[in-house]
């Protein structure tokens, strides 16, 4: 690979984490732009690539029959030279509790621009810290990206938790000719709140009930008129290892979806876990935007690739979103503008003139 012609991406800027890698690698693959990623996770306590970042990059390399140089655990410099994007079956295994949700985040946009459907077998943690739980991917991310014309199915074969992982998800992705722009400016009223509180392995069912009850109590204080249904569950055969957690979903009358979630930890009372998830959900409902703080940055890549102008009303812009915009503008011709809403000090509209990237393989 001629590294001189590669576009350099500084992995230490802004959020400075794995997200820069994911957006840059996916867009490199889709736009056939060789990239050289420098100073990867430079500011982190354990800099460079972790196993989950490495397996994500290897997955993209396989998807675009590309070349990956310098990709080892701990490496702070990696070059990706993409080839033709291939459909078919691809497997990525973090061999840790590294998040399958984050593997899907990097691979899904690439798999949209193949000539046929793709089957992605993703292994690692399904419900991991610092990453979207797989339930978030299915219940929040999926219905909203479908508005862009993205279609994928998610089969959760096995759940896996920290520290052992062992989870497995099969995602089947349908290719698109091009993505449609999305407008989400009206939040509407919250019409439904539901969720699941789970325990797996040796953990007692009572923990799930305690998480659920504490979450319901917390939401009731603020939202009195809705029935809140959070199902306590004991996960049996489809779970590897021990884990517990909760995810609560809220839906609005205009089809907006929000979530709050938390995972159980050693030494933390179940009530506290339930309350944490409920407070996160309430915080994301209060700002009256159309997406929560975790969906915000995940939509940037689709806005950049869509044909036409997308407009999405959000709460405060997260650093992850600002970072995703920065990388998307480096690697595509997309133009983003962020404006404060007149009617609210805490709301912003992210507008993007997408590039209308066309699938040359279809």
N, C-alpha and C positions, 0 to 999 in steps of 0.2 A: 504493500500500500504506500502510495506517495503521501507521507504525513504532512508535507508542505501544503498540499491542496486541501487538507482536512480542516473543517471548521473547529476552532478551539472553543471549548465550553469550560468555564471556570467553576469547578464543583464546590468552591468554598463561599460563593457569593450568597447573599440573602439568607434563605433558610439553611443552605449549606449541607443538606443531607441527601438521602437516597432519592428524594423526589426529583432532583435535578437530573440524576442519572436516568430515571425512568422516562421522563418527558423527552430528554435529549435522545435516548436510545430509540424510543418509539418513533420520534419524528425523523431521525436519521434513516431508519428502516423505510418509512413511508415515502419520504422525499428523495430517497437514494443519495443522501448527502453524507459523505464520510465525516466522522467527528472524532476529535481527540479530546477526551475529558481529563482535565488536570486538577490537581489539588482536591481530590475526591474526599469528601467528609473531613476536610482538613482540621476543622475546629472541634471535632467530636473527641470524646475521651478515649475512644478506640478508633483512630482515623483509618481511612482507606476502606476497601470493600469488605463487607461482612458476607458470610455464606449466602444469605438471601439475596443480596445485591448481585453477587456473582452468578447465582442460578438464574436470576432475571435477565442478566446480560447474555448469558449463554442461550437462553430461550429465544431472545430476539435474534441472536446470531443464526440460530437454527431456522427460525421463521424466514429470515431474509437471505438464506444461504450465503451469509457474509463471513468476514474475517474479523476475529477479535484478538487484539494483541495486548499483552500486559495484564491479562485478567487472571489474577490469583488473589486469594484472601489476603487483605492487608495492603494490596496495591493501591497507590494514589493516582496512577496514570493509566488510562485505557484508551485504545483506539478501536473504533468500529468502522469497518468498510463494508457497506451493505451490497447485496446482489439482488436477485429477483425474489420477491416474496412468494413463499411456497405454501400451498394449503396442505391438508393431510393431518397426520397425528404428530404431536410434539409433546414431550414430557419435560417437566422441570421439577427437581427434587432438592429442597433446601437442606435436607438431612438434619434439620434442626426444627425448632418451632417457628422458624421464619414464616412470615405471613403468605398464605396462598392468595389472599385478597390483593396483596401488592404485586404478586406475580401476574395475576390477571390484569392489573392496572397497566403494566408495561406491555403485555402481549395482545390484549384485546384490540387496541387501535390498529396494530399491524395486521392482525388476522382479518380485518374488515376489507383489506385491499388485495385479497388473493383472488384466484379464479374459481375457487370452489370452497365448500365449507371446511372448517378446520376443527380438529378435536384436540383440546389442550388438557393434558393430564397434569395437574398441579399438586405437589405434595409438600406438606409442612404443617404449620399451625393454622387451624381454621378460625380460632378465636384467640388472637394474640394481642399483647400490649402494643401500643404505638402504631396500630394499623386497624383498618376497618375489619370488624368481624364479618365472616362470610354471610351472616344474616343481614348485615347492613348492605352488602353488595347486592343481594337478591331482592331485598324489600325496599331499599331507598334508591341506590344507584341505578339498578336495572330499569325500573319504570320510567325514570327521567331520561336516561340515554336513549330509550326507545323512541323518544320524541325526535331525536336527531336521525332516526332511521337505523339505529344499531339494534341488531337482534342476536341474542345468545341465550343458551340454556345452561343452567348450572345444576349438576347432579352431585349432591354432597354424599360421597360414598362412605367416608369415615371422618369423624371429627378428631382433631388433635390439639393438644394444649401444651403450654409451657411446662417444663423445659424439653419434653421429649418429642413434641411434634407428632408425626405419625398420621396426620390427617390427609385426606385425598379428595380432591374435587375434580370432576370432569366438566369442562366448559366446551360447549359446541357453538361455534361462531359462524354466522351466515355472512358472506361478503356483501358489500354494497357498491353501487355504481358511484354514488356520491352522497354526502351527508346533507340533510336539510337543516337550515338554521332554526333556532328555537327562541321564542319570546316568552318570558315568564316575569310578568310585572305585577300581577294581582295575586295576593296571597289568599284572599277569601277567609272564611271561618274554619277553625279546626272542627272537623266533624267526627273524628274517630281516633281513639288512642288504644293501642293494644301492644302486646309484647310477649316475650318468653323469658323466664328465669330458669336457669338449668344447673344441674349438678351432674357430674360424670365420675365414674370410677368409684373410689371408696367413700366419697363425700356423702353425708346424710341428706336425704330429701328435704329435711326441715330447713336447711340453708336456702333452698330454692323458694320455699314458702315464705321465709323471713325476708328475703330480698324483694319478692313480689309485693308482700304486704307493706313494707316500708316505702317502696316506690309509689304504690297506689295512694297511701296516706299523704305523701309529699305533693303529688299532683293534685289531689282533692282539695288541698288548702287553697290552690290557685284557680283550678278549673273545676267548678262545682257541678256544671250542668251535664257533663258527659260520663257515661259508664266507662270505666277504665278496666280493661280485661288483660291482665298479665298472667299467663299460664305458667304455673310451676311445673317443671319437668325433670324426671330422672332419666338421663340418657343411658341406655343399656348397651345394645349390641353394636351400634354404629359409632362408638367412641373409644379412642385409644388414650389410656392414661387418665389422670385425675384433673378435673377442672371445674370451675363454676363461674357463672356470669349472668348478665341480664342485658337485654336490649329492648327498648321501648320505642314504638313507632307512632307518629302522629300524622294523620292525613287531613288535607284541607279540602274545602268545597271546589277549589279550582284544580285539584290534582297535585298540589305540592306535597312532598313527603319529607318528614324530619325524623331524626332519631337522637336518642341519648343512650349511652351504653357504659358498662363498667364490668371489669373482671374481678373475681374473688382473689384475694391474696392471703397468704399465711398471716395469721395474727390480726386480720381486719374483720370486724364483725359484719355479718351478712346484711344487717340493717343499713350499715354505712355504705355498702356497695349499692344497694337499692336506691338509697337517697342520692348518691352521686350521679347515677344514671338519670334519675328523675329531674334533678337540678340541671343537668346538661340539656335535657329535652326542653325544659321550661325556658332556659336561657335562649335556646334556638327558636322558640316559638315567639318569645317576647318582642324580638326586633322587627317582626312583621315582614321580613324578607321572604323570598320564595324558595330558598335553599338553606340548608344548615351549614355550619362552619366546615364540615368535612366533605360535603359534596361540592362546595364552591370551587376548590382547586381541581377536582377531578373532571370538571366539565370544560376546563380551559382548552384542552387539546382538541375536543370535538368542536368547540366554537371556532377554533383556528382553522380547522379543516373543512367546515361546512360551506355550502355554496350560498352566500348571502349574509345578511346582518343578523346576528343573534343579540338579544338583550335580556339580561337576567338581573333581577333585583335581589340584593343580598344584604346581610348585616355588615358589620365592619369587615374590611378585607383582611384575610389572614396573610401571614408571611408566606405560607405555602402557595396561596393564590398569586401573590405578587411574583413569587419565584417562577411559577408555571407560566405566567404571562411573559416574563423576561425571556425564558428559554424558548417559548413558542414564537416570539417575535424574532429571536435570533435565527431560528431554523425554518421559518416560513415567511411569506409576505403578509401574513395576517396583521391587522392593525387593531389594537385594543385601546379603548378610552374608558376611564372610570370617572363617573360624576356623582356628586352627592345629591340625594333626592331633596327636592324643595320642601316636601311635606314631612320630612323626618331627619333628625340630626344623625341617627344611627344607621340610615339606609343609603346604599350606593347602587348605581346601575353600572354593571359591566357590559360594555357594548363591544362587539367584535365584528369587523368586516372580514369574514372568512375567505380562504383562498379558493374554495370550491374544488378541492383536490379530487381528481377523477381517478377511478380505478382502471388502470391501463390493462389489467389482466382479465377484465370481464368483457 
